[in-house]
Amino acid sequence: MRKAVLVTGASSGVGLALCKRLLEEDHELHLCLACRNRSKAEAVREALLASHPLAEVSIVQVDVSDLQSVFRASGELKQRFQRLDYVYLNAGIMPNPQLNIKALFSGLFSRKVIHMFSTAEGLLTQEDQITADGLQEVFETNVFGHFILIQELAPLLCHSDSPSQLIWTSSRNARKSNFCLEDIQHSRGQEPYSSSKYAVDLLSVAVNKNFNSRGLYSSVVCPGTMVTNMTCGILPPFVWTLLMPIIWLVWLFHQKPESLNPLTKYLSATTGFGSNYVMTQKMDLDEDTAEKFYQNLLELEKHVRATIQKRNHQS
């Protein structure tokens, strides 16, 4: 039986690179592209099938910053699939990233220069906005939309006889200092991307605690330094040339999910000679905070569902 793999944000950047690599690893996959822009997804589908004609590639249109879209897509997926073996939760945004020039030059002449470039800590600020659902856009896109997707797809993911796996795209920019349980949407901060990626790390740990017994496992990965639509405008092209190349991590695709450490982040890296390898990093978090965050998300889910139901009833 074909393995069924769902990838969000599959039409460009990390998601597109991931789809290509997955088909190189298993050219008979059923790969489902979960994308916001259907026309882009159709073009990607045609290109993937041209190079991997034995694969099955389908599309589901979804915008994870729009919960109505998430609910519609989830219903469609439950009609199409009996199970999903892997879900790569990759779609995300970093709106209008601004480079803090003062912090950049200060860091260049400090002992933390390598740390600064590898994590972007203190370098990037963003201007967030509110979605139609009344949520912070970065939080809803990077975290909450995917959380709702998991909740909705639980019947396809929870099979104790054969585990399924969630794989989240996190970042080395996931900083504990930018996250607050009292402000999980980061509405009062200036680094919503960093906060959202730390929230992803917390959510992955909480999913393992609450779903492992039902056959669902979760891991967090960092693809390394990459030039994508999200990052290309932050630094001049010559700087990216110096930082590249680093490739996407598909190592987890070959691992048994139950054997992986839920408190470990897996990072893709490249040596100076071009050899690729996987690094592990213990996440800077505790399970109690992860569980509290998970409970906060459940409460927010109840509130949002009630609001949407009321809005639909009024219309």
GIGIJO-V951348 format. One line per field, one symbol per residue. ss: DSSP state (A for helix, B for strand, O for the rest). phi: phi as a letter, one per 20 degrees, with the letter a starting at -180 (. if undefined). psi: psi as a letter, one per 40 degrees, with the letter a starting at -180 (. if undefined). A space follows every 50 residues. Layout:
ss=???
phi=???
psi=???
//
This chain:
ss=OOOBBBBBOOOOAAAAAAAAAAAAAOOOOBBBBBBOOAAAAAAAAAAAAA AOOOOBBBBBBOOOOOAAAAAAAAAAAAAAOOOOOBBBBOOOOOOOOBBO AAAAAAAAOOOOAAAAAAAOOOOBBOOOOBOOOOOBAAAAAAAAAAAAAA AAAAAAAOOOOOOBBBBBBOOOOOOAAAOOAAAOOOOOOOOAAAAAAAAA AAAAAAAAAAAAAAOBBBBBBBOOOOOOOOOOOOOOAAAAAAAOOOOOOO AAAAOOAAAOOOOBBBBBBBOOOOOBBBBBBBOOOOAAAAAAAAAAAAAA AAAAAAAAAAAAAAO
phi=.ffdcdcemeealgffffgffffffbfdfdddeecfefffffffgfffff ecfefdccccebdfecfffffffffffffedebcecceedgaccflfdee ffffffffdcfeffgfffdmfmedccdebeefendffffffecfffgfgf gfegfedecffbfdceceedafefdgfedbfebfelfdddcffgfffffg gffffffffecgfdndccccccfnfcecgfdfefcfgfffgfeedcdfed gffdefgfeeffeddddebcffeneebdddbffebcffffffffffffff fgffffffffffffe
psi=hihhhhhifeeibddddddddddddgeeihhhhhidhddddddddddddd egeeihhihhhhheehddddddddddddddidihdihhgdhiighfhhhg ddddddddfiefddddddefhedhiihiihideeihddddddcddddddd ddeddedghddhiihhhhhaieehhdeeihdegdefeeaegddddddddd dddddddddeedeeehihihiheahihiddedediidddddddiihiihe dddeihdeeiheehhhhhihieeehiihiihhigiidddddddddddddd dddddddddddddd.
//
